[in-house]
Amino acid sequence: MIWYPFTLQYEPEIPLKIVRAEKEFLYDEAGNSYVDAVSSWWVSIHGHNHPKIIQAMKDQLDRLDHVLLAGFTHDPAENLASELLKITEGLFHKVLYSDNGSTAVEIMIKLAYQYFQNQGESERNIFLKWNVSYHGDTIGTMSVGGDSVFNRVFAGLFFPTQEFTSPNCSFCPVGKKPDSCKTECADAIETFFKKNPKRVAGIVIEPLILGSGGMIFYKEEVLQRLERISKEYGALLLVDEVFTGFGRTGFFFAYQRAKIKPDLIATAKGLSGGAAPIAATLVSKKIHSIFVIPEPEKAFYHGHTMTGNPIACAAALASTKLMYEENRLDQVALLEVKLKKGLETVRKEFADLIRDVRVLGAVGVLELEVGEQSGYTYPGNKVLKKKFLEKGVVLRPLGNVVYIAPPYGISDDSLEKIFRVIRETLAEIYSGK
Ligand SMILES: Cc1ncc(COP(=O)(O)O)c(C=O)c1O
C-alpha cells in the first residue's frame, strides 16, 4: 500500500506501527515502549508531543487552519519570522517559508542563482559542494549533494557543480591533525576560485557536521576559511542548517558556533520539533535588495501551496520559545558530556571493534571498524538496526556509523538504556556472546 521512504522494495522491512509518543518514547500497538535515540530523523528535539507545542497547534486550529500566503498574512507566520530574525541577530532580513528541508535548501540555491542572473552575471552558475554531503532529495538538492547511492542514478539531470573532497577531522583527507592543521582540506577550493574567479554562484555546505554522509565532524576554521574565500571572490555562502539548526551543535545555529556570516541559511527539522512540516530559508539584506526592483521578470517566483501554514507556524513558534523556556542549549551542553562518557565506556569494552568515537553537541557517534565493508551499504546495518529495536531503542546506523541524536532533554535512565543496548548488541553480533 505505502511505498515507504528509503526502503528496499525487494525485501521491505516490516514497519513497526507506532500509536502514540511522549518525551523520548514511542509506543507500539502492544504497548511496548522504545527510546527514540534519533529524534525521529532528528526532528523531535523537545521530545515527542510536547504539551506546549500541541496546545499551540490546537489553539491555532480553533482560529485559522490555512490561508494562502500571497496577498494574505497571519500572526503565526509574522511572529515566527520575527522570532527567527531575532535569533539570528540581525544577520538576515527576510524569511521564506516552505515545508521540508529539501525545499528550504532548494530555495537557497534558486535565490543564489537568480541573484547573479538579475545582475547580468550569467556566467556565475557553478555551485561548489563536498563529495560527502546531503541536502535533500529534490533534483536541485541532489545536484549539490555528494555522489552517493541516494542520488547517483539521477546524475544526468544535475546542474553544474564542482565537487571537492570534504573535510573529516577524525580521518583527515590530507593527513593532518585537527590541532595543527591549517584547513589544508580547503586548499583545493581556493585554487578553484583563483582559476575561476567569476564562475561560482555559491558554496553549499552542511556546517560542522556532515549528517547523512556518516555524522562526520569538521572544525569551525574550515567554515571561517570558506567564508573568507567566498567573500573575496563575490560568491555566496549557503549554509544548510536543516539538521544542525535549533541547538544540535550547542548553539542555536551551527554558523553561530563557527562565528561566520552566511548569506543564506536553511532550517527545518527542529523548527517545529517534529509536530508539523515546516521549513524556513533566511535571506540576507544583500540578496533581498537585488529583488527589490520594478521588473516583474526579475521577481522570485517560488512558493508552495502550504507555505507558512498557520498550524505549522504556531508549532514552530512554540518550538522556538521552548528553546529558551526549557534551556535547550544548556541541556545540549550537558548531554555532550554524558554522550562522551557513555561512548568512551563502550569504546573501552570493544576497543578492536571501534574505529572512532566522536561527540559534538547532541550528536554522539560510534564508528565501527568493518574494513572494506564500511559505508552506507554496510551489510551488517540491518542486523544492528533490528537488534537495537528488539531491545527497545530506535537507533538507525548510517552504514557502519552508529549515532545517537536524541531529544535534548532525554532522561539519564534512557541514555543509560541506549548505552546498555549498544553494548549488548555489539557483544551479541561481533563477539559471539
Ligand atoms: C543537512 C540536511 N539538509 C537537507 C535535508 C533534507 O530535509 P528533508 O528530508 O526535510 O527534505 C536533510 C535531511 O536529512 C539534511 O540532513
The ligand as an ORCA input file, in Angstrom:
! r2SCAN-3c Opt
* xyz 0 1
  C      21.556     18.584      6.139
  C      20.247     18.224      5.515
  N      19.741     19.000      4.559
  C      18.561     18.731      3.980
  C      17.842     17.610      4.340
  C      16.540     17.325      3.668
  O      15.475     17.559      4.543
  P      14.055     16.897      4.265
  O      14.205     15.434      4.475
  O      13.156     17.537      5.271
  O      13.671     17.234      2.870
  C      18.331     16.774      5.332
  C      17.601     15.574      5.730
  O      18.056     14.727      6.439
  C      19.572     17.079      5.937
  O      20.107     16.313      6.881
*
